[in-house]
Amino acid sequence: MTIQWHKTTCPYCGFGCGLMVGADKGKIIEIKGMEGHPVNNGMICTLPANSVPMFTAEGRLAKPMIRRNGKLSPVTWEEAISHIAAQLKKIIETHGPGAVAIHSGATCMTEEYYLMNKLMKASIGSNNVESSTRLCMASSAMGFVSTIGADAPPACYDDIEMADLFFIAGNNMAVSVPALFMRVAQAKEKNGAKVIVVDPRRSETSAIADIHLQIRPGTDVALNNALAHVLLREGFVNEEKVEEYASGLADLKELLKMYPPSKASEITGCPEQLIIDAARTIGRSKAMLTFWFQGYNHSTQAVFKNNSLHNLWLLTNNFCRPGAGPLSITGECNALGCRWIGGLSHLLPGMRMVANPQHRQEVADFWGISIDKLQPIPGRSVIDMIKGLHTGDVRAFWSITTNPAASLPNTKWILEGLMKAELLIVQDIFHPTETSNLATVVLPAAQWCEKTGTFVSSERRIELAEKIIDPPGEAKPDCEILWLIARAMGFERQFPYSSPEEVFEELKKITKGRLCDMNGVTYERLRKKVGPQLPCPEANHPGTPRLFTNRNFPRADGRAALLPREYSASKETIDKEYPFVLITGRQQWHFNTRTRTGRIPKLHQNAPDNFVEIHPHDAANFNINAGDTVEVASSRGMTKGIAHISDRVLRGTVYMPIHYGNAINIEDGRLANLVINNVYDIHSKQPEYKFSAVTIKKSYSC
Ligand code: SF4
């Protein structure tokens, strides 16, 4: 055997680890971390390290299928493409462009997002393009836009080794971004950096914390306001300096008067002295690096949580300099590339907004279309797409490399909506999934290592993931599927491509002069070296490790905004009938809804079933023992898992992993989303996965 090694980047979380993939005779043999890569320097976590069986796993889609007489039957690509094109055109003619919607994963490649957007926004005339970055990072994006004027994470991973304090909120990075956690833990050990963790649950990450603020779920705004209150009260804020780079200090101070630590202690359940200690630790820090992920973003107060956190690093001058700044890590590998190229219903390529007439004109000029073709009103968020399926306003739903039947909250309502679609296209790599089981058309797609394109990581680093082996059977790269359908709909002139590289060469031009400028990047450059951090406007530009180092922000007065944000309770209330708060999270063994990882024997065996973590006091009250099957019910439905009795959770709180749908290797009824609420933050339209009122009881049926 002669293994050929290929440089690539990880297809799972958004940290962007450099990987080496070994292949021989058209087969993937081994996957390992890339030594010397600036992100992970050879480190690799369980997901890619165990992913070799993913390429030969049962259920790989190899042929298109159309549902006839209730059954999915194999057809040729020509039949599938002409069927889809004809159906889409009929629906658009009858019900208008708004009756069509695309929802994709955030692990698609930048080139693929560009084609989805061009097809929908420029050719069809609908802004109904969404991606699962709506479910993951939309609130971070809106938080950045409102505070600093752009969805542009300013810090970089090199800051990890330069920080003297890590503020980690709403995330168990030890299991969700293990390579990041290893860097943080090593920096703490080597440099003596301190760690503050904010999490309602004791976790592998809080195990290394100097201060763990174990707050009640959803109370982060009250906590952040109290931290800011103490920072101001105890003289840790240089107000004159803050006024130079941030507006809104007077209004913020007024609001913060209402948040002494005693009040925050009542709201959050954290001891008052611990809040004061945490604030003093922040105040004394010379370089604080701030991390926050889905624990913040899965909330009806998500954008306010982001803003109130941004107030902390702005007040303490902890940003845009070595070791200091805000870093939100995306849950999926190309969430940032997706947003920057317009992959949400309110966005246009190149960090532009559909509601901005100048942005619409720039994009219309670029695409050579009338500005009237670009709709000025944001399209539907993914939750609103499902609402549209229920009401009949959306008739065609196209799911690309994602699994909304399992990933979206309130499963029963989601399934009812999806089943109403006249045309439900599922373009994916495996069948069955919870969504492909409902499809009217299934398209077999190539996966990572079987196709070529770029990913942009959470520190704005662009990398190339190239085709190494052929996809199985007739599976095609997503780019090719998209341009074939576009051409069949009559958009031949707009979609003349024959390679993803041609798509990239076009899309990078629309980023010119923007914070996501990719004009210094070529596939050739990415093949030879580690990719640069964007913006990278010219061929000889080294990339941009940190943004806004001149403290000039893209807002009208050049200053960031200190935003006074009041705490409000979550939408759902706890009562006698539903006395517990359900929070959710990831496990190290699975990714999203297990479409891939549930088919990898080692990963499945390590975490074959869902569980419910219950505080010992609550378990005793409800006569539940470790290992019992537990029913978790809300007003929306019921799910089950194995009881784990642990004081990692607070009394009154239960925890479940997110991963377990019913399509593979598990019995039905284990999915947390069966009970989760489908309300969302009105500013980001991101659903509240992390606060659902539930009750629990021992299940006697198993
Ligand atoms: S930490 Fe994230 S990017 Fe790195 S190997 Fe693990 S899943 Fe991949």
Residues whose N, C-alpha, C, O or C-beta is under 5 A from the ligand:
A	BS01	SF4	C10 Y12 C13 F15 G16 C17 I44 C45 L47 P48 V177 P178 A179 L180
